[in-house]
């Protein structure tokens, strides 16, 4: 099971907490923490590329910036995980929760 720094920090946040999440592709949303769970990349377990990881589901409360590829609306849920990794996550007050390393 992959436990990355992002999920380690998100697992400390209570359900219902408002988050400001940024993706590097001009997507920025406000959302509410909903569920935390274990997930996988849906490959067969004997596939060498199979991986299990922790994830969380957030409910979109406001779309601040969007791009043509984003097909969700307010009230929809999305997964945040290593398979849908944002570039930055903050609490509603601007406190940094996690930021992707800039290499």
mmCIF file of the C-alpha atoms, coordinates in Angstrom:
data_MODEL
# 
_entry.id   MODEL 
# 
loop_
_atom_site.group_PDB 
_atom_site.id 
_atom_site.type_symbol 
_atom_site.label_atom_id 
_atom_site.label_alt_id 
_atom_site.label_comp_id 
_atom_site.label_asym_id 
_atom_site.label_entity_id 
_atom_site.label_seq_id 
_atom_site.pdbx_PDB_ins_code 
_atom_site.Cartn_x 
_atom_site.Cartn_y 
_atom_site.Cartn_z 
_atom_site.occupancy 
_atom_site.B_iso_or_equiv 
_atom_site.pdbx_formal_charge 
_atom_site.auth_seq_id 
_atom_site.auth_comp_id 
_atom_site.auth_asym_id 
_atom_site.auth_atom_id 
_atom_site.pdbx_PDB_model_num 
ATOM 1   C CA . UNK A 1 1   ? 0.000   0.000   0.000   1.00 0.00 ? 1   UNK A CA 1 
ATOM 2   C CA . UNK A 1 2   ? 1.427   3.367   -1.018  1.00 0.00 ? 2   UNK A CA 1 
ATOM 3   C CA . UNK A 1 3   ? 1.226   6.041   1.683   1.00 0.00 ? 3   UNK A CA 1 
ATOM 4   C CA . UNK A 1 4   ? 2.555   9.245   0.182   1.00 0.00 ? 4   UNK A CA 1 
ATOM 5   C CA . UNK A 1 5   ? 3.059   12.557  1.995   1.00 0.00 ? 5   UNK A CA 1 
ATOM 6   C CA . UNK A 1 6   ? -0.033  14.124  0.407   1.00 0.00 ? 6   UNK A CA 1 
ATOM 7   C CA . UNK A 1 7   ? -2.369  11.410  1.699   1.00 0.00 ? 7   UNK A CA 1 
ATOM 8   C CA . UNK A 1 8   ? -0.603  11.312  5.058   1.00 0.00 ? 8   UNK A CA 1 
ATOM 9   C CA . UNK A 1 9   ? -1.465  15.021  5.473   1.00 0.00 ? 9   UNK A CA 1 
ATOM 10  C CA . UNK A 1 10  ? -5.010  14.697  4.090   1.00 0.00 ? 10  UNK A CA 1 
ATOM 11  C CA . UNK A 1 11  ? -5.827  11.817  6.439   1.00 0.00 ? 11  UNK A CA 1 
ATOM 12  C CA . UNK A 1 12  ? -5.353  14.226  9.366   1.00 0.00 ? 12  UNK A CA 1 
ATOM 13  C CA . UNK A 1 13  ? -8.183  16.465  8.090   1.00 0.00 ? 13  UNK A CA 1 
ATOM 14  C CA . UNK A 1 14  ? -11.709 15.946  9.384   1.00 0.00 ? 14  UNK A CA 1 
ATOM 15  C CA . UNK A 1 15  ? -14.672 15.234  7.133   1.00 0.00 ? 15  UNK A CA 1 
ATOM 16  C CA . UNK A 1 16  ? -16.521 18.398  6.126   1.00 0.00 ? 16  UNK A CA 1 
ATOM 17  C CA . UNK A 1 17  ? -13.376 20.559  6.214   1.00 0.00 ? 17  UNK A CA 1 
ATOM 18  C CA . UNK A 1 18  ? -13.177 23.006  3.300   1.00 0.00 ? 18  UNK A CA 1 
ATOM 19  C CA . UNK A 1 19  ? -10.105 22.683  1.082   1.00 0.00 ? 19  UNK A CA 1 
ATOM 20  C CA . UNK A 1 20  ? -8.722  24.842  -1.714  1.00 0.00 ? 20  UNK A CA 1 
ATOM 21  C CA . UNK A 1 21  ? -7.142  22.526  -4.296  1.00 0.00 ? 21  UNK A CA 1 
ATOM 22  C CA . UNK A 1 22  ? -5.002  23.605  -7.265  1.00 0.00 ? 22  UNK A CA 1 
ATOM 23  C CA . UNK A 1 23  ? -3.929  21.558  -10.272 1.00 0.00 ? 23  UNK A CA 1 
ATOM 24  C CA . UNK A 1 24  ? -1.165  22.827  -12.543 1.00 0.00 ? 24  UNK A CA 1 
ATOM 25  C CA . UNK A 1 25  ? -3.461  22.725  -15.579 1.00 0.00 ? 25  UNK A CA 1 
ATOM 26  C CA . UNK A 1 26  ? -5.446  25.877  -14.691 1.00 0.00 ? 26  UNK A CA 1 
ATOM 27  C CA . UNK A 1 27  ? -7.892  24.073  -12.430 1.00 0.00 ? 27  UNK A CA 1 
ATOM 28  C CA . UNK A 1 28  ? -8.700  25.473  -8.997  1.00 0.00 ? 28  UNK A CA 1 
ATOM 29  C CA . UNK A 1 29  ? -11.592 24.348  -6.795  1.00 0.00 ? 29  UNK A CA 1 
ATOM 30  C CA . UNK A 1 30  ? -12.987 24.742  -3.310  1.00 0.00 ? 30  UNK A CA 1 
ATOM 31  C CA . UNK A 1 31  ? -14.213 21.455  -1.943  1.00 0.00 ? 31  UNK A CA 1 
ATOM 32  C CA . UNK A 1 32  ? -15.321 19.663  1.190   1.00 0.00 ? 32  UNK A CA 1 
ATOM 33  C CA . UNK A 1 33  ? -13.498 16.596  2.512   1.00 0.00 ? 33  UNK A CA 1 
ATOM 34  C CA . UNK A 1 34  ? -15.824 13.600  2.336   1.00 0.00 ? 34  UNK A CA 1 
ATOM 35  C CA . UNK A 1 35  ? -14.386 10.043  2.412   1.00 0.00 ? 35  UNK A CA 1 
ATOM 36  C CA . UNK A 1 36  ? -10.935 8.544   2.933   1.00 0.00 ? 36  UNK A CA 1 
ATOM 37  C CA . UNK A 1 37  ? -10.331 5.040   1.597   1.00 0.00 ? 37  UNK A CA 1 
ATOM 38  C CA . UNK A 1 38  ? -8.006  2.495   0.018   1.00 0.00 ? 38  UNK A CA 1 
ATOM 39  C CA . UNK A 1 39  ? -8.001  2.266   -3.777  1.00 0.00 ? 39  UNK A CA 1 
ATOM 40  C CA . UNK A 1 40  ? -6.112  0.677   -6.661  1.00 0.00 ? 40  UNK A CA 1 
ATOM 41  C CA . UNK A 1 41  ? -5.389  1.367   -10.297 1.00 0.00 ? 41  UNK A CA 1 
ATOM 42  C CA . UNK A 1 42  ? -7.852  -1.415  -11.307 1.00 0.00 ? 42  UNK A CA 1 
ATOM 43  C CA . UNK A 1 43  ? -5.262  -3.714  -12.842 1.00 0.00 ? 43  UNK A CA 1 
ATOM 44  C CA . UNK A 1 44  ? -5.095  -7.396  -11.935 1.00 0.00 ? 44  UNK A CA 1 
ATOM 45  C CA . UNK A 1 45  ? -3.085  -8.018  -8.773  1.00 0.00 ? 45  UNK A CA 1 
ATOM 46  C CA . UNK A 1 46  ? -0.541  -10.146 -10.655 1.00 0.00 ? 46  UNK A CA 1 
ATOM 47  C CA . UNK A 1 47  ? 0.094   -7.336  -13.195 1.00 0.00 ? 47  UNK A CA 1 
ATOM 48  C CA . UNK A 1 48  ? 3.553   -5.797  -12.525 1.00 0.00 ? 48  UNK A CA 1 
ATOM 49  C CA . UNK A 1 49  ? 2.009   -2.301  -12.823 1.00 0.00 ? 49  UNK A CA 1 
ATOM 50  C CA . UNK A 1 50  ? -0.695  -2.987  -10.211 1.00 0.00 ? 50  UNK A CA 1 
ATOM 51  C CA . UNK A 1 51  ? -0.635  -0.605  -7.244  1.00 0.00 ? 51  UNK A CA 1 
ATOM 52  C CA . UNK A 1 52  ? -2.744  0.042   -4.162  1.00 0.00 ? 52  UNK A CA 1 
ATOM 53  C CA . UNK A 1 53  ? -2.844  3.463   -2.552  1.00 0.00 ? 53  UNK A CA 1 
ATOM 54  C CA . UNK A 1 54  ? -4.824  5.665   -0.218  1.00 0.00 ? 54  UNK A CA 1 
ATOM 55  C CA . UNK A 1 55  ? -7.246  8.223   -1.640  1.00 0.00 ? 55  UNK A CA 1 
ATOM 56  C CA . UNK A 1 56  ? -9.919  10.645  -0.552  1.00 0.00 ? 56  UNK A CA 1 
ATOM 57  C CA . UNK A 1 57  ? -13.114 11.830  -2.116  1.00 0.00 ? 57  UNK A CA 1 
ATOM 58  C CA . UNK A 1 58  ? -13.995 15.527  -2.013  1.00 0.00 ? 58  UNK A CA 1 
ATOM 59  C CA . UNK A 1 59  ? -17.225 17.298  -2.909  1.00 0.00 ? 59  UNK A CA 1 
ATOM 60  C CA . UNK A 1 60  ? -16.829 20.324  -5.174  1.00 0.00 ? 60  UNK A CA 1 
ATOM 61  C CA . UNK A 1 61  ? -18.386 23.389  -3.552  1.00 0.00 ? 61  UNK A CA 1 
ATOM 62  C CA . UNK A 1 62  ? -17.055 26.045  -5.953  1.00 0.00 ? 62  UNK A CA 1 
ATOM 63  C CA . UNK A 1 63  ? -15.092 25.977  -9.202  1.00 0.00 ? 63  UNK A CA 1 
ATOM 64  C CA . UNK A 1 64  ? -12.750 28.974  -9.169  1.00 0.00 ? 64  UNK A CA 1 
ATOM 65  C CA . UNK A 1 65  ? -10.826 28.247  -12.391 1.00 0.00 ? 65  UNK A CA 1 
ATOM 66  C CA . UNK A 1 66  ? -11.490 25.517  -14.910 1.00 0.00 ? 66  UNK A CA 1 
ATOM 67  C CA . UNK A 1 67  ? -10.162 24.177  -18.193 1.00 0.00 ? 67  UNK A CA 1 
ATOM 68  C CA . UNK A 1 68  ? -11.740 22.463  -21.174 1.00 0.00 ? 68  UNK A CA 1 
ATOM 69  C CA . UNK A 1 69  ? -10.886 18.988  -19.858 1.00 0.00 ? 69  UNK A CA 1 
ATOM 70  C CA . UNK A 1 70  ? -12.687 19.389  -16.521 1.00 0.00 ? 70  UNK A CA 1 
ATOM 71  C CA . UNK A 1 71  ? -16.211 17.999  -16.858 1.00 0.00 ? 71  UNK A CA 1 
ATOM 72  C CA . UNK A 1 72  ? -17.392 18.272  -13.245 1.00 0.00 ? 72  UNK A CA 1 
ATOM 73  C CA . UNK A 1 73  ? -19.763 20.769  -11.656 1.00 0.00 ? 73  UNK A CA 1 
ATOM 74  C CA . UNK A 1 74  ? -20.485 22.029  -8.147  1.00 0.00 ? 74  UNK A CA 1 
ATOM 75  C CA . UNK A 1 75  ? -21.906 19.197  -6.040  1.00 0.00 ? 75  UNK A CA 1 
ATOM 76  C CA . UNK A 1 76  ? -19.929 16.513  -7.924  1.00 0.00 ? 76  UNK A CA 1 
ATOM 77  C CA . UNK A 1 77  ? -17.335 14.364  -6.186  1.00 0.00 ? 77  UNK A CA 1 
ATOM 78  C CA . UNK A 1 78  ? -13.761 13.751  -7.323  1.00 0.00 ? 78  UNK A CA 1 
ATOM 79  C CA . UNK A 1 79  ? -10.934 11.587  -6.055  1.00 0.00 ? 79  UNK A CA 1 
ATOM 80  C CA . UNK A 1 80  ? -7.670  13.074  -4.846  1.00 0.00 ? 80  UNK A CA 1 
ATOM 81  C CA . UNK A 1 81  ? -4.849  10.516  -4.934  1.00 0.00 ? 81  UNK A CA 1 
ATOM 82  C CA . UNK A 1 82  ? -1.515  9.767   -6.557  1.00 0.00 ? 82  UNK A CA 1 
ATOM 83  C CA . UNK A 1 83  ? -3.539  9.011   -9.709  1.00 0.00 ? 83  UNK A CA 1 
ATOM 84  C CA . UNK A 1 84  ? -5.192  12.478  -9.613  1.00 0.00 ? 84  UNK A CA 1 
ATOM 85  C CA . UNK A 1 85  ? -2.513  14.460  -7.819  1.00 0.00 ? 85  UNK A CA 1 
ATOM 86  C CA . UNK A 1 86  ? -2.967  18.214  -7.478  1.00 0.00 ? 86  UNK A CA 1 
ATOM 87  C CA . UNK A 1 87  ? -0.062  20.658  -7.342  1.00 0.00 ? 87  UNK A CA 1 
ATOM 88  C CA . UNK A 1 88  ? -1.150  22.301  -4.063  1.00 0.00 ? 88  UNK A CA 1 
ATOM 89  C CA . UNK A 1 89  ? -3.734  21.830  -1.295  1.00 0.00 ? 89  UNK A CA 1 
ATOM 90  C CA . UNK A 1 90  ? -4.628  24.481  1.281   1.00 0.00 ? 90  UNK A CA 1 
ATOM 91  C CA . UNK A 1 91  ? -7.181  24.855  4.022   1.00 0.00 ? 91  UNK A CA 1 
ATOM 92  C CA . UNK A 1 92  ? -9.829  27.494  3.359   1.00 0.00 ? 92  UNK A CA 1 
ATOM 93  C CA . UNK A 1 93  ? -7.818  30.029  5.399   1.00 0.00 ? 93  UNK A CA 1 
ATOM 94  C CA . UNK A 1 94  ? -4.713  29.541  3.199   1.00 0.00 ? 94  UNK A CA 1 
ATOM 95  C CA . UNK A 1 95  ? -2.812  27.200  5.531   1.00 0.00 ? 95  UNK A CA 1 
ATOM 96  C CA . UNK A 1 96  ? -0.700  24.867  3.395   1.00 0.00 ? 96  UNK A CA 1 
ATOM 97  C CA . UNK A 1 97  ? -1.681  21.196  3.673   1.00 0.00 ? 97  UNK A CA 1 
ATOM 98  C CA . UNK A 1 98  ? 0.568   19.847  0.915   1.00 0.00 ? 98  UNK A CA 1 
ATOM 99  C CA . UNK A 1 99  ? 2.490   21.052  -2.131  1.00 0.00 ? 99  UNK A CA 1 
ATOM 100 C CA . UNK A 1 100 ? 4.025   18.980  -4.903  1.00 0.00 ? 100 UNK A CA 1 
ATOM 101 C CA . UNK A 1 101 ? 7.804   19.148  -4.970  1.00 0.00 ? 101 UNK A CA 1 
ATOM 102 C CA . UNK A 1 102 ? 9.084   21.461  -7.645  1.00 0.00 ? 102 UNK A CA 1 
ATOM 103 C CA . UNK A 1 103 ? 12.005  19.717  -9.285  1.00 0.00 ? 103 UNK A CA 1 
# 
